[in-house]
Amino acid sequence: MQYEKSLVWFRRDLRDFDHAALYHALKHSAQVYCAFVFDTEILDKLTDKADRRVAFIWESVRELKAALQNKGGDLIVLHGRAADEIPALANTLQVQAVFTNHDYEPSAIARDLLVEAQLQTSNIAFQHYKDQVIFEKDEVLTMTGKPYSIFTPYKNRWLNTVNDFYLKAYPVDAYLHHLAKPETNDLISLELLGFQRTNLSHMRLPTGMSGGAALFADFSARIQRYKEARDFPAVKGVSYLSVHLRFGTVSIRHLARTALQIGGAGAETWASELIWRDFYFQILHYHPQLAAGKAFKPEFEALPFPNNPDYFQAWCDGKTGYPLVDAAMRQLNSTGFMHNRLRMVAASFLVKDLLIDWRWGERYFAEKLIDFDFSANNGGWQWAASTGCDAQPWFRIFNPITQSERFDANGRFIRKYVTELANCNDKEIHAPWLMPPLRQTAINTVIGRDYPQPIVDHASQRALALVLYKVNS
C-alpha cells in the first residue's frame, strides 16, 4: 500500500467501472475519496444557460454519486475554479495523492500543470493516466518515429498495434472496499449552478452510465448494418454514443474491444470511427496551435473569405433555402445533435457555398453540440474546409441538392425539421424553388413566403470558391 489516503478527480470520465485513475487509486491507497468540480472557468464562458451539456453532465454526476454511495463511498461535488478547488480539497482531506485521467486540450493541460504545482507545495503527489483513448500521444507513430498526418496509414498501424493489453478493462470492483465515505455532501442543483432545465429528457437521449449501456446494447444489435445505414439521417443507423464518449459514461476500451470482437463490415466501419477519434487526439497533441484557431495547412491560414454576416445568420437559423442544410441546422439548434453526414454537408455549405471562414462554423458547433469535443470538431471542420490533415481536396465541393437526393431521398428527415415543406412531394422537396408557381400555390408552399428562396446559387458560389482556393493555394 503506497498511500494512506488519496483523492480521485473525475472530469470527462463519469463512470465507476473500467476507470484507470480510480483503479490505480483504489489499488494503491487504503482510503480513496472521489470528487467532481463544476468548473466555473468553463461554465462562466457558456452564454446559453439552457446548455444541454451541463444538464447531461449534471444528470451523469448524479448517477455516479449514487453508484459510489451504493458501493460504500460517495462523490464530493464542488462548484468553483477547479485549479483552486482540487488542491484545497486535497489539503482538507489530508490525502497524499490526487489521481486523475489525462485531458488533452491545451487549456486542460495548463490547468493540470497548475494543480500539480500547487499540490507539490503540500508534498501531495499528482498521478495521471490514459483513459479516454486507446492510444495517445506517441503510442502510434510511423516507422521513423514521426506522427501521422494521414488517417489510413495511422489506422493500419493502430490495428497492427492494438492487442488485449490495450483493450482490457481495469478491474475496479476488486478494490472497492478502499472507497472512503466523506461527510455528507449534497449535489448542488442545476439552478444553483446558474443553469436551467433543458429538453434533454424529451430527446430520448439517456444520460449517465445506465444511458450509455442502454444505447450500446441497442447499437450492438444493429451494428452489422452500420456501414450501409450510417449515412442516412432519417434512419436509425448511428450509435448515438458520441456524447457518452465525450463525458466518459462508457469505456472506450469496452466499445473498441466489442467492435473488434464482433467483426464484419459494420463493426469494422464503426471501429474506424473510434480510430478517427484517437487520430484527432494525436493531431492535437502534436499541433496544439490548432486550439488557437490555426489552420493545419499553413498555406490556407489566411484565406480571404468574404464572411457575409447575413449569410452566416441564415445558416445558423436554418433558413438558407437549401432544405437538407436547413434541416441539419434546425436539428442542431433544437436537440444539440447533428447526424455525422449532415455535419459534413452543413460545414461544406458554409465554407464553400457561403464562403464563410470555417472558424465561424467551428465556434457555432462548439456552442451547440452536446457531444462537442475540440479535437474531433476542429478535425471535422478543417476536413470540410480543406485546411486540415487528410482533408477533402479543396476542389471537391458537396452539392447540397444531390446530397439531399442521395441521403434523404424521400425527404423524411427534411419534413421532420423543415415542416414548411411537408406538402412537397419526394422530388420537389430537395429544390423547392424549382416548383412552378401554380404548384406552389396549390400546395400552399410559396417559396419566398413560406420558405426562403436560396440565399445563393450553388453553381456560382462553387466557381467563386474554386478561384478563392486556387489563387491562395
C-alpha positions in Angstrom: 0.0 0.0 0.0 1.6 3.2 -1.2 -0.8 5.9 0.2 -2.9 6.1 3.3 -5.4 8.5 1.7 -5.9 9.5 -1.9 -8.4 11.6 -4.0 -9.7 10.7 -7.4 -10.6 13.7 -9.5 -13.3 12.9 -12.1 -13.6 15.0 -15.2 -14.7 13.6 -18.5 -14.8 10.0 -17.2 -18.1 9.9 -15.3 -18.3 6.2 -14.5 -17.3 3.9 -11.7 -16.1 0.9 -13.8 -13.1 0.3 -16.1 -11.6 3.6 -14.9 -7.8 4.0 -15.0 -7.4 6.6 -12.3 -10.0 5.1 -9.9 -8.4 1.6 -10.3 -4.9 2.8 -9.6 -6.0 4.9 -6.6 -8.0 2.1 -5.1 -5.2 -0.4 -5.6 -2.5 1.8 -4.1 -4.4 3.5 -1.3 -6.1 2.5 2.0 -8.8 5.1 1.6 -10.0 6.8 -1.6 -12.1 9.9 -1.8 -13.8 10.9 -5.1 -14.6 14.4 -6.3 -16.0 16.3 -9.3 -15.9 20.0 -9.8 -18.4 22.1 -11.8 -15.6 24.3 -13.0 -16.5 28.0 -13.2 -13.7 28.6 -15.6 -15.6 26.5 -18.1 -19.2 27.3 -17.1 -18.8 31.0 -16.9 -18.0 31.1 -20.6 -21.2 29.4 -21.6 -23.7 32.0 -22.7 -26.7 29.7 -23.1 -27.9 29.0 -19.6 -30.1 26.1 -21.0 -26.9 24.3 -22.2 -27.7 20.6 -22.7 -24.1 19.6 -22.0 -24.3 21.0 -18.5 -27.7 19.2 -18.0 -26.1 15.9 -19.3 -23.1 16.3 -17.0 -25.3 17.1 -14.0 -27.5 14.0 -14.6 -24.5 11.8 -15.1 -22.8 13.2 -12.0 -26.0 12.4 -10.0 -25.9 8.8 -11.2 -22.2 8.4 -10.5 -22.7 9.9 -7.0 -25.5 7.4 -6.2 -23.5 4.5 -7.6 -20.5 5.3 -5.4 -22.7 5.7 -2.4 -24.1 2.2 -3.1 -20.6 0.9 -3.1 -19.6 2.4 0.2 -18.2 5.7 -1.0 -19.5 9.0 -2.3 -18.8 11.7 -4.8 -17.8 15.1 -3.4 -19.3 17.7 -5.8 -17.8 21.1 -5.8 -18.6 24.4 -7.7 -15.7 26.8 -8.3 -12.4 27.1 -10.1 -11.1 23.5 -10.4 -7.5 24.7 -10.2 -8.3 26.1 -6.7 -10.9 23.6 -5.5 -8.9 20.4 -6.0 -5.7 21.5 -4.1 -7.9 22.9 -1.4 -9.9 19.7 -1.0 -6.7 17.6 -1.1 -5.3 19.6 1.8 -8.6 19.5 3.7 -8.8 15.7 3.4 -5.1 15.4 4.1 -4.5 13.0 1.2 -1.1 12.0 0.0 -2.0 11.8 -3.7 -4.5 13.0 -6.3 -5.3 10.6 -9.1 -6.9 11.7 -12.4 -7.1 10.8 -16.1 -5.4 12.6 -19.0 -7.1 15.5 -20.7 -5.6 16.6 -24.0 -6.8 20.1 -24.8 -4.1 22.8 -24.2 -6.3 24.7 -21.7 -6.9 21.5 -19.7 -3.1 20.6 -19.8 -2.3 24.1 -18.4 -4.9 23.7 -15.6 -3.5 20.3 -14.7 0.1 21.7 -14.5 -1.2 24.4 -12.2 -2.9 21.9 -10.0 0.2 19.7 -9.9 2.4 22.7 -8.9 0.0 23.6 -6.1 -0.1 20.1 -4.8 3.7 19.9 -4.8 3.8 22.7 -2.3 1.9 20.5 0.1 4.0 17.4 -0.9 1.0 15.8 -2.5 1.6 13.5 -5.5 -0.3 14.0 -8.8 -0.8 10.7 -10.6 -2.4 10.8 -14.0 -3.3 8.1 -16.6 -4.5 7.4 -20.1 -8.2 6.5 -20.1 -10.4 8.2 -22.8 -8.4 6.8 -25.8 -6.9 3.5 -26.8 -3.7 5.1 -28.0 -2.4 8.6 -27.1 0.5 11.0 -27.8 3.4 9.0 -29.2 2.0 5.5 -29.0 1.2 5.2 -32.7 4.0 6.6 -34.8 5.5 6.0 -38.3 8.4 3.6 -38.7 10.7 6.7 -38.5 9.1 7.8 -35.2 7.1 10.7 -36.7 3.4 11.4 -36.0 0.9 10.5 -38.8 -1.0 13.2 -40.7 -2.9 10.9 -43.0 -5.6 8.7 -41.4 -5.4 5.4 -43.4 -1.7 4.6 -42.5 -2.4 5.7 -38.9 -5.4 3.3 -38.8 -3.4 0.5 -40.2 -0.6 1.0 -37.6 -3.3 1.3 -34.9 -4.8 -2.0 -35.9 -1.4 -3.7 -36.1 -0.5 -2.4 -32.6 -3.7 -3.0 -30.7 -3.9 -6.2 -28.6 -5.6 -7.5 -25.4 -3.3 -5.4 -23.2 -4.6 -2.1 -24.6 -8.2 -3.3 -24.6 -8.5 -5.0 -21.2 -10.7 -3.4 -18.6 -9.4 -2.1 -15.3 -10.9 -4.3 -12.5 -12.1 -1.6 -10.3 -14.5 -3.8 -8.4 -11.7 -5.9 -6.8 -10.7 -2.9 -4.7 -13.9 -1.1 -4.0 -13.5 -1.8 -0.2 -11.0 1.0 -0.2 -13.6 3.7 -1.1 -13.8 6.3 1.7 -17.1 7.8 2.9 -16.8 11.6 3.3 -19.0 13.8 5.3 -22.4 14.4 3.7 -22.1 16.4 0.5 -25.3 17.1 -1.3 -25.4 17.5 -5.1 -25.7 21.2 -6.0 -28.8 21.9 -8.1 -28.6 22.8 -11.7 -30.3 26.1 -10.9 -27.7 27.0 -8.2 -25.1 26.4 -10.9 -26.7 29.1 -12.8 -28.3 26.9 -15.5 -31.8 25.9 -16.5 -33.5 22.7 -17.3 -33.4 21.7 -20.9 -35.3 19.5 -23.3 -32.8 16.7 -22.7 -35.4 14.4 -21.1 -37.7 14.7 -24.2 -34.9 13.8 -26.6 -34.7 10.1 -25.8 -31.0 10.6 -25.0 -30.5 8.6 -21.8 -27.8 10.0 -19.5 -25.1 8.6 -17.3 -23.6 5.1 -17.2 -27.0 3.4 -17.5 -27.8 5.5 -20.5 -24.5 4.7 -22.2 -25.0 1.0 -21.5 -28.6 1.0 -22.9 -27.5 2.8 -26.1 -24.6 0.5 -26.7 -26.8 -2.6 -26.1 -29.2 -1.2 -28.7 -26.5 -0.4 -31.2 -24.7 -3.7 -30.8 -27.9 -5.4 -32.1 -27.7 -3.4 -35.3 -24.0 -2.8 -35.7 -23.8 -5.1 -38.7 -26.0 -2.6 -40.6 -23.9 0.4 -39.6 -21.8 0.7 -42.8 -24.9 0.9 -45.0 -27.2 2.8 -42.6 -24.8 5.4 -41.1 -25.2 8.0 -44.0 -29.0 8.3 -43.8 -30.2 10.8 -41.2 -33.8 9.6 -41.3 -32.6 6.0 -40.4 -31.6 4.8 -37.0 -28.1 3.9 -38.3 -25.6 5.5 -35.9 -24.7 4.6 -32.3 -25.7 7.9 -30.7 -22.9 7.3 -28.2 -20.7 10.4 -29.0 -21.9 12.4 -26.0 -21.2 9.3 -23.8 -17.7 9.0 -25.2 -17.3 12.8 -24.6 -18.1 12.6 -20.9 -16.8 9.1 -20.3 -20.0 7.4 -19.2 -18.9 4.5 -21.4 -15.5 2.9 -21.6 -13.6 3.3 -24.9 -11.9 0.0 -24.2 -15.2 -1.8 -23.9 -16.5 -0.2 -27.1 -13.4 -0.9 -29.1 -13.0 -4.4 -27.8 -16.6 -5.3 -28.6 -16.4 -3.9 -32.1 -13.2 -5.7 -32.9 -14.6 -9.0 -31.5 -17.8 -8.8 -33.5 -16.0 -8.1 -36.8 -17.7 -7.8 -40.1 -18.1 -4.7 -42.3 -20.5 -2.9 -40.0 -18.4 -3.3 -36.8 -15.2 -2.6 -38.7 -16.5 0.6 -40.1 -17.6 1.7 -36.6 -14.2 0.8 -35.2 -12.7 3.1 -37.8 -14.8 5.9 -36.3 -13.3 5.2 -32.9 -9.8 5.2 -34.5 -10.5 8.6 -36.1 -11.2 9.8 -32.6 -7.8 8.7 -31.4 -6.2 10.1 -34.6 -7.6 13.6 -33.9 -6.5 13.5 -30.3 -3.0 12.7 -31.6 -3.1 15.5 -34.2 -4.0 18.0 -31.4 -1.1 16.6 -29.2 1.4 17.3 -31.9 -0.2 20.5 -33.2 -1.5 22.5 -30.2 -1.6 25.6 -32.3 -5.0 24.2 -33.6 -6.5 25.2 -30.3 -5.5 28.8 -31.1 -7.5 28.8 -34.3 -4.7 27.9 -36.7 -5.2 26.0 -39.9 -3.3 22.7 -40.1 -2.1 23.6 -43.6 -0.3 27.0 -43.2 -0.9 27.9 -46.9 -4.7 28.1 -46.1 -4.2 30.1 -42.8 -5.5 33.4 -44.2 -8.0 32.6 -47.0 -9.8 35.8 -47.8 -13.3 34.7 -47.1 -16.0 37.4 -47.7 -17.7 36.4 -44.5 -21.2 37.8 -45.2 -22.8 38.1 -41.8 -26.3 37.8 -43.2 -25.4 34.5 -44.9 -23.9 33.2 -41.6 -27.1 34.1 -39.7 -29.3 32.4 -42.2 -27.1 29.3 -41.9 -27.3 29.4 -38.1 -31.1 29.8 -38.2 -31.6 27.0 -40.8 -33.0 29.5 -43.3 -30.7 29.2 -46.3 -33.3 27.9 -48.7 -31.4 24.6 -49.1 -33.7 22.1 -47.3 -31.1 19.5 -46.2 -28.8 22.1 -44.8 -31.6 23.9 -43.0 -32.9 20.6 -41.6 -29.5 19.8 -40.3 -29.1 23.2 -38.6 -32.6 23.0 -37.1 -31.8 19.6 -35.7 -28.7 21.0 -34.1 -30.5 24.0 -32.7 -33.4 22.0 -31.2 -31.5 19.0 -30.0 -27.8 19.7 -29.7 -27.2 16.7 -32.0 -26.4 16.6 -35.7 -26.0 13.5 -37.8 -22.4 13.0 -39.0 -23.3 13.1 -42.7 -25.1 16.3 -42.1 -22.1 17.8 -40.3 -20.1 17.4 -43.5 -22.9 18.8 -45.6 -23.5 21.8 -43.4 -19.8 22.6 -43.0 -19.1 22.3 -46.7 -22.1 24.6 -47.5 -20.9 27.3 -45.0 -17.4 27.3 -46.3 -17.6 26.6 -50.0 -21.1 27.9 -50.8 -21.4 30.8 -48.4 -17.7 31.5 -48.5 -17.5 31.9 -44.7 -14.4 31.2 -42.6 -14.6 27.6 -41.2 -13.7 29.0 -37.8 -17.1 30.7 -37.6 -18.8 27.4 -38.1 -16.4 25.6 -35.7 -17.3 28.1 -33.0 -21.1 27.7 -33.6 -20.8 23.9 -33.4 -18.7 24.3 -30.2 -21.6 26.3 -28.6 -24.4 24.0 -29.8 -23.2 20.4 -30.0 -24.0 18.3 -26.9 -21.1 16.0 -27.9 -18.6 18.8 -28.6 -15.1 17.6 -28.3 -12.5 20.1 -29.6 -10.2 17.7 -31.4 -13.0 16.0 -33.4 -14.9 19.2 -34.1 -11.7 21.0 -35.3 -10.7 18.0 -37.3 -14.1 17.8 -39.0 -14.3 21.5 -39.8 -10.8 21.6 -41.2 -11.6 18.4 -43.2 -14.6 20.1 -44.8 -12.7 23.3 -45.4 -9.8 21.5 -47.0 -7.4 23.2 -44.5 -6.8 20.2 -42.3 -4.8 17.0 -42.2 -6.0 14.3 -44.7 -8.8 16.8 -45.7 -11.3 16.9 -48.5 -9.4 18.2 -51.6 -10.2 21.9 -52.0 -11.7 21.4 -55.4 -14.2 18.8 -54.2 -17.3 20.6 -53.2 -20.5 19.0 -51.9 -23.6 19.8 -54.0 -26.4 20.3 -51.3 -29.1 19.2 -53.7 -27.5 15.9 -54.8 -26.5 15.2 -51.2 -30.2 15.7 -50.3 -31.5 13.4 -53.1 -28.9 10.8 -52.2 -29.1 10.6 -48.4 -32.7 11.7 -47.8 -34.4 10.6 -51.0 -37.9 10.6 -49.7 -37.4 13.8 -47.7 -38.3 12.1 -44.4 -35.6 13.9 -42.4 -36.3 17.2 -44.1 -40.0 17.0 -43.4 -39.3 16.4 -39.7 -37.3 19.7 -39.2 -38.4 21.9 -42.2 -42.1 21.5 -41.6 -42.9 24.3 -44.1 -42.1 21.8 -46.9 -44.3 19.0 -45.7 -46.6 19.3 -48.7 -43.9 18.9 -51.3 -43.6 15.6 -53.0 -40.4 13.5 -52.7 -38.9 15.1 -55.8 -39.8 18.7 -55.1 -38.6 18.8 -51.5 -34.9 18.8 -52.4 -35.0 22.0 -54.5 -38.5 23.5 -53.8 -37.7 26.8 -55.6 -37.9 24.9 -58.9 -41.6 24.2 -58.4 -43.8 26.1 -60.8 -45.7 29.0 -59.2 -49.1 27.3 -59.7 -47.8 24.2 -57.9 -46.5 26.3 -55.0 -49.9 27.9 -54.7 -51.8 24.6 -55.0 -49.9 23.1 -52.1 -49.8 26.3 -50.1 -46.0 26.4 -50.0 -44.9 29.6 -51.7 -41.1 29.9 -51.9 -40.1 33.3 -50.6 -43.2 33.5 -48.4 -43.5 30.2 -46.6 -39.9 29.1 -47.1 -36.8 31.1 -48.2 -35.5 31.4 -51.7 -32.0 30.0 -51.8 -29.7 32.8 -50.5 -27.0 31.8 -53.0 -26.8 29.9 -56.3 -24.7 26.8 -55.7 -23.0 26.8 -59.2 -22.0 30.4 -58.9 -20.6 30.1 -55.4 -18.8 26.9 -56.3 -17.0 28.7 -59.0 -16.0 31.5 -56.6 -14.8 29.0 -54.1 -12.6 27.3 -56.6 -11.0 30.6 -57.5 -10.5 31.6 -53.9 -8.7 28.4 -53.0 -6.7 28.2 -56.3 -5.4 31.7 -56.0 -4.3 31.2 -52.4 -3.0 27.7 -52.5 
